[in-house]
Amino acid sequence: MYKIMLVDDDHALRATIREVLEKENYQVMEADNGDTALTATRAAAPDLILLDMVMPGIDGMNAIPLLRKQSPRLRIIIMTAYASVQNAVQALKQGADDYLAKPFKINDFLVLIRKHLQ
């Protein structure tokens, strides 16, 4: 069973995404900011992290290189409601594997998850 770390400061969104992922038989861990995510990934070693770009504390963009250094094989998908070409390019340069604009369609989201876990 694949482990996915979901990092977003929006509790309601995390609950919805968690429900979708658990129905697909993924093990889901949650964090509400980058600081918590860094600590949790050390302990839990997820296969993939869904990382919100804008959060209090260490935001997603700054967490990417720290997560990459800590877990080089970790797949990182940055999620944001502030989608732009500039943000996408910056996220990929920082080490993200993919970029997802919110809101997104659940089917597209699941296809992206499967792609990165294969």
Residue pairs with C-beta under 8 A, 6 or more apart in sequence:
1 25
1 26
1 27
2 26
2 27
2 47
2 48
2 117
3 26
3 27
3 28
3 29
3 44
3 45
3 46
3 47
3 48
4 21
4 26
4 27
4 28
4 29
4 46
4 47
4 48
4 49
4 50
4 113
5 28
5 29
5 30
5 31
5 37
5 40
5 41
5 44
5 46
5 48
5 49
5 50
6 14
6 17
6 18
6 21
6 28
6 29
6 30
6 31
6 49
6 50
7 30
7 31
7 32
7 33
7 34
7 36
7 37
7 49
7 50
7 51
7 52
7 55
7 60
7 63
8 14
8 17
8 32
8 50
8 52
8 55
8 79
9 32
9 33
9 52
9 55
9 56
10 52
11 32
13 102
14 30
14 32
17 28
17 50
17 109
18 28
18 30
20 106
20 109
20 110
21 28
21 113
22 28
24 110
24 113
26 113
29 40
29 44
29 46
31 37
31 40
32 55
33 55
33 56
33 57
33 58
34 51
34 55
34 57
34 58
34 59
34 60
34 62
34 63
34 66
35 57
35 58
37 49
37 51
37 63
37 67
38 58
38 63
38 66
38 67
38 70
41 49
41 67
41 70
41 71
41 74
42 70
45 71
46 74
47 74
47 75
47 117
48 74
48 75
48 76
48 77
48 113
48 116
48 117
49 67
49 74
49 75
49 76
49 77
50 77
50 79
50 100
51 60
51 63
51 64
51 67
51 76
51 77
51 78
51 79
51 96
52 60
52 78
52 79
52 80
53 59
53 60
53 61
53 78
53 79
53 80
53 82
53 87
53 91
54 60
54 80
54 81
54 82
58 66
60 78
60 79
60 80
60 91
61 78
61 87
61 90
61 91
61 94
64 76
64 78
64 91
64 94
64 95
64 96
65 94
65 95
67 74
67 76
67 95
68 74
68 76
68 94
68 95
75 97
75 116
75 117
76 95
76 96
76 97
76 98
77 96
77 97
77 98
77 99
77 100
77 112
77 113
77 116
78 91
78 96
78 98
78 99
78 100
79 100
79 101
79 102
79 104
80 87
80 99
80 100
80 101
80 102
81 101
81 102
81 103
83 99
83 101
83 102
87 99
88 99
91 99
92 99
97 116
98 112
98 116
100 109
100 112
